[in-house]
Amino acid sequence: MKKMIKIQKAMTYPKAADMMQLLDANTEEYLPLKIIVCENKVGKIEFFAEEMKKENGIGFLARGQEEAADIFRQYFQKKVNCSVYLVSYETGRNVIFHAELEYETCEAELLQVDASVFEDMCQQIIGLGIAGRKELERNIRVMKEHRFPDELIRQILSRYRKYDRPIHIPKTIYIDPDKESKTSLLALCAINILIGSPLILEGDKSVGKNVCAETLAMIFHMPFDIITMTRSMTADDLYGTKSTDNTAAEKLTVAMASEYLKYQMGQEDADIHAASEFEYLKAKSSSVSIVQEHASFVHWLQHGGVYCLNEMNMAEANFLASFANQITDGSGFIDIQGYGRIQIHPDCVLIGTQNSNYTGTCEQNDATMSRFACIAFDYPASIRPMLEAVVGKKRLAGQYFAQVDAYYSLLRESVQQGTLENSCLNIRGFCRALNAVALIPGASTLRKQIELHVINTCPLDERMMLEQLLNQKITL
């Protein structure tokens, strides 16, 4: 894979000026010179020409390139191989080198998973062009990490097929919060998908419900769509709106009109084809033509995949029942105004995610709820694995993750005792706080970022207690 990156020239590195001269004289696609990349003591990603010596320094990875930074951190962890080639440079307030980054997953990482027991199925899937070896090994690895029995993995692999849209790969893979349980939450979800049951993933904010839905789409090798439900939603939000088709009028031209007039006047040099085209388009544009916008929900019904109703219980009960009941009643079809009868593809997986008892939620009717399997997501005892997965384990020293996890555990205990509301268990906020600290080491403290992203989002009457607990666990 390839990606263009920007390297900011370091003022104190004379080698950068040499690189500019070489680029000026270069006639190739990129400069045929080895560029070495490393992470320095303060966490900056630094580039050198030919050898990693101070006098060979070129510059640092320019700001605002988090995706490239993540790739390089995986390179430092020996999870990917990468090469960097200088392509060009631009001058201004700072000199910026434009470079091409080539990277691929290390073979050694892929070999850590023994997929030999599924080799027959893998060979068939690869032979049909459905998925590649790396994708299969990644998905099998995730399922093994979540304690999927071999037979469950086999049944999931047996459903792999080609789709007319890209397969969804989540930015973050769902982390098992309870590795001691016999059956993981992800495995429970997968079992119920295989029996054709729609799912509701229910739990408080930031416990991983949507990430779990995305991970399910990945291991089932399916496209993924998501829509956030609201109380004011209408059928148009799901099925698409209707509009008038003005394409006929847009095709009319002055030249056509001229030929049409010539033909009407009986002139022999009239272009009969252009005249007849003008007459046809004129007649068509004078009548109203209504077209139906194609929506992702309808495409999902027709072609399959995973469709997620985010915040499902924010939708008004009758509106939700108007489509969910027919989709899940086993009839295999649904009638939609503007489309007629649509046959529901057997590979349609419907997942709803919702918070219970939150402001603005709607109580759903029993007939709708009885069609779903509802899987509860609790706050995990430890969030360190989740923090390391989202933020990046190598971006910060381990003590940052350890202190945040200890503070979270103290808050969770207080919530269980009833001395705090669960609004303080803001896992997303903790992730943002760590990301902010990691962005520019030393620019801000962990204490300050937790205050901004967690404490200040909680009720005013709880903030003093949250600050006191912060003082007990966070020193960075």
N, C-alpha and C positions, 0 to 999 in steps of 0.2 A: 504494500500500500504506500501511497505517496501523499505528502502534504507540504505546502509551502509555509515556511516560517520566517520570522524576522529576528535578526541578531543586531543588538545595539552596540556600536563600536565603543570600546573603552578608551578614554582619552589618554590613559597612561600606558597603553600597549602599542609600541611602535610597529608591531607586526601587522596591525590592521591596515596601516598605510600601504604596506607592501602588497596586501591583498587587493586593495583598490587599484594599484598599478597593474597587477596581474590580470584583474578583471577587465581593465581598459584594453589590454592587449589580447585578451582571450577571444578566440573565434569559435570555440566549441559551445555546446549547449550549456555546459557548466564547467567550472574550473576543476581540472583533473588533479586535485590536491587533497590529501587525507585531512579531514577535520575531526579532531578529537573533542568529545564532550564529557564534562564531569560536573559534579555538584560540589561547590566549595563549602567552607566551614559555616557560612551563614545561610546556606540553603539555596543560593543562587545557582542557576544552570549556566556554566561557563564554557566557552569554545576556544580551542587552540589549533594552530596550524602545524601539522606533521608530528610534533612532540608536545607533551603536556609539561611545558616549561613556561615560567613567567614571561620570559622575553618573546614567547610564541603566542601569547594571548591575543585573541581577536576581539572578544566582547562577551556580552551576556544575552540570554534570551529576553527579548523585549517584552514589556508588560502586556497583559491582556490576552495571553495565549495559553489558557489553562489546559486545553486539549493537548497541545504540544508538550506542555510541562508534565502532564500525566503520562504521556508516552515515554518521555525521558526517564521519569521515575520508575516506570516498569523496566526500562533498559538497565537502570542501576540495580534493580532487583533481579536482573537476568531473566526476566519474563519475556522480553522481546529483543530482537536484534535490530540495530538501526545504523544508518549511514547518513551523513550530512554532506551536501555539496553546495558550494557557493555559486550563485547564478548571476547576481548583479548587485548594485548598491544604489542608494539615493542619498543626496546630501540635503541639508537643511539645518534646523537647530541641532540635530544629532545626525550622525552618519548611520544609516540602517542598511545592513546587508540582507539581501533576499536569498534564501537558501532552500534547497529541496531536501526534505526529510523522507527517507525510505525506511520502512519498518515492517517487521513480520514477527509472529509469535515464535518463540524458541521451541525447537523440536523437543528439547529436554523437558520442558514444561508439559507438553502434550503427552509424553510417554509416561507421565506419572499416573495416568488412568489406564487401568487394564480393562479394555472393552472387548477382550477376546471372546467372552461368553456370548456376546451379541454380534460376533463377526459376520455370521451368515446374513443377518438383517442389515448390518451396516454396508456390506458389499452390495446388497440388492438396492438399497437406498442411493448409494453413490453411483451405481451403474445406471440407474434411471435418471440421474441428474437432479434428484430432489434436494440433496444436501451434500456438503463436502465432509471429508474426514475430520477436519478441525471443528466444524459445527457439531458433529455427532459426538466427538469426544468431550467437547465443552458441555453439551447437554447431559450426557451420561455422568460426567463428573458432578454436575450440580445435583442430579437425582441421587447419586451415591452419597453425597454429602448430607442429603436430607433423608437418608436411610430408606430409600425406595427398595422394596424387594425386587429381585431380578425379573420375576414374572410381571410385575407392574411396569417395569422399564420396557419389557418386550411388548406389552400391550400398547404402550404409548408409541413406541417406534413403529408398530404395525399400522398406525394411523397416519404416518408421514405421507404427504403427497405434495404435488406442485400447486402453487397458488398464482393468481394473476397479479399479485401485489407482493412487495417485499415482506419477508418474515421479520417480526419485531425482535429487536435486541435491546433490552433495557439498559439504561446507563448504570444502574446499580442492581445487582442480583439480590434477591430476597435472602436474608440471613436467618437461619433457624434460631429462634429465641430460647428453645428448650431442648438441648441436645440429649437430655436424659430420658425424654418421653419415648415410648415404644414406637409411636407413629408421629411423624412430623406434620405440622399444619399443611405444608406444601403437598405431602403425600395424601393427606385427607382430601384436599381439594382435587387432586388428580384422580383419585378413586371415584369421586362423585361425578367428575366430568366424563369418565369412561362409561358410567351407567346412564349418562344423558341428563343428569340433574343440573338445573341452573343453580348458581351459588349466590349467597349473600355473605360477604366478608364484613363482619360487624366489629367495631371497636372504637376506642378513642382516637384522637388525632395522632398522626405521625407514628403509628405502631406498625406500618408496613403493608397496609391493605392493598393499595394501588400497586406497590412494588411487587407484591405477591401475584396480583393479577397479570402484570407484565411478564413476570418470570414464568408463569404458567403458559402464556402464549409462546414464549421462547422454547420451553422444553417440549411443547406439543407441536413446535415448528409451524406456527400459524401467524397470520397478520393480526394486528391489534388496533382496535378503535376505542375511543373513550369520549363520552359526552357527560357534562356536569348537569345534573337535573336541578330544576328550580320549580317553585310553586306556580310561576306564570307560563310554563312551557305549553306549547300547542302542538298539534299534529305537524305543522309546517317545520318545526324545529327538528323533528325526527325524519320525516319523509321528504323534506325539501319543498320549496315554494313553487308556485306557478307563475309564469310570466308570459308576455306576448313575444312572438317571434317576428322580428323586423328584418331578418336577413334578406328577404326578397327585395325590400325597398332599398337596402344598402347596396345591392348589386346593380341597380339601375344607373346607367351612365348617359352623359350628353351625347356620346357617339351613337349609342343605341337609339336614343330618341330621334336623332337626325335621320338615321336609316329608316326608322319607322315612318317619319313624315314623308320621306322620299317615296316609300312604298305606297302610302296612302294617296299621294299625288300622282301615282302611276309612272314615276321616273324609272327608266330601264336600268340605270346603274345602281339602284337600291340593293343593299345587302339583305337578301330575304331572311337569312339565318338570324342576323342581328335584329331585324324588325320583328320576327316571330318571338325571339327571346324577350324583347322589350314588352311585347303584348302579354306574354305569359307572366313575366315578373310583375307587371303593372296590375294585372288582374289578381295575382296572389297577394300583393302588398295592400290591396284595397280591402281585403277581408282579414278579420282578426284571427290570428293563429296562436293558440295557447300551448305552451310547452311546459313539461314538468322537469324541475331541476332534480338531478340525480344526487341523492344523499348517501353518505357512508353507511347509514343504517340499512337502507334498502340493498345496497351492494353486499353488505354482510349477510343479510337474509338469503340472497341469491347464491353467494359463493362461499360462505363459511368463514370461520376465523373466531377470534375472541372479541366480544363487544362488552365494554365495561360501562355500566350506568353509575357514574361517580356521584356520591351523595344521593343515593337512590331515594331515601325517605324524605328528601326535600321536595319531591314531586307530589302533586295532589293525587290522592288515592284513586279517584275515578280515572284520571288521565293515565296513570301507570297501569291500571287494570285493563284499559282499553286496548293496549297492545301486548302487555306481558302475559295476560291470561291466555290469549289465543296462541301466542308463540310457544307457550309451555304446556298446552293441553294435549299434545301428542297428535293433533290432527294432521300436521305436516304442511299446512298452508295458512296464509293470512290474506284477507281481502283489504286492500288499501285503495282509497279513492285516488284516481289519477293513474294508478298502475293496474288495477284489477286484482285478480287472484295471483299471488306469488307463492310458489312452492318453496318451503323453507329447506335450505340445504342441511343435510344430516350432520355436517361438521360445524354447525353454529353452536358456539359456547357463549352463554349469557352469564355475566358476573355483575352483581350489584355490590357496591361498597357503601357503607353508611356508618355514621356515628349514632349511638342511641341516646335519646333524651336530650338532644342539643336544641338550642333555640331555633325555631323556624322549621323543625321537622314535622312531618305529617304522619299520623297513624294510618298504616296501610290495612286494607281489609283482609279478613281471614282467608278468603278464597285465593287471593294473590300470594300471601305468605306461605300457604300450604304447598305451593308448587316449588319452593326453593329449599335447598339445604343451607342452614345458617351456621356459619363457622365463626366462633368468637375469638377475637384477637385481644389478649390482655397486654398490659404493660410488662415488658420483660424484666427479669430480676437484674440483668446487666445489659447495658447498651454499648459496651466497649467494642464488640465485634462489628456492630452496625456503624459506629462512629469511624472505625478504621476503614471500613469498606467505602463509606461515602466520602470521607475527607481524604483518605489516602494514608496508609499506615506509615509510610516513610517521610511524609511531609513534616511531621512533628515528632519530637521525642516522646517516648512512651509515657512519661509522667503527665503529659497533657491529657492523654486519653484516660489514664488512671485516675487523675483528680476529678475530671468531669464525671466519670462513671461513679466515683465515690460520692460526689455531690448529688447526682441523680438518685442513687440508692438511698441516701438520707432523706431526700424529698419524697421518694416513693413510700418510705416507712412512715413519714409524717402524714401523707395522704391516707394511708391505710388506717392510721390512728385517728383520722378525722380532724387533725389540727390544721391541715391545708387543703385547698381545692386542687383537683387534678390538672388545673390549667398550668401549673408549674412544671408538669412532666412533659415539657415541650422538646421532644427529641429533635425536631427540625431546627429549633432555635439553638440547641447545643451544637448541631452540625454547622450551622452558619457561624457561630462564635468561633469554633475551631478553624473553619476556613478563613475567617478574617484574620486570625492570629498567624496562620500559615502563609498568608499572601505576602506580607512584608515582615519578616522576622524582626522583632524588637520595636516595631512601630506602635503596637498596642498590647495591652496585657490581656490575659485570659479572663481575669476578674471583670475588667471593663466590658469585654465583649459579651460575657454571660449576663451582665447587668442590662445591656442594650437588647439582647435577643431573647432573653428568658424572663428575668425579673421584672423589667418594665412593661412586659405584656400581660402581667398578672394583675389581679385586683389591687387597688391602692392599699387596702387594709391588711394585705398579706406581705407587702414588699419589705417591711422592716424585719419580719421573721426570716424571709428568704435571704436578706443581707446577712443576718446573724449566722445562718447555716452556711452561707457562702464563706464566711470568715473561718469556719471550722475546717473546711475541706480544700479550698482553693488558695494556693499561695503564689501562683505564677502570674 
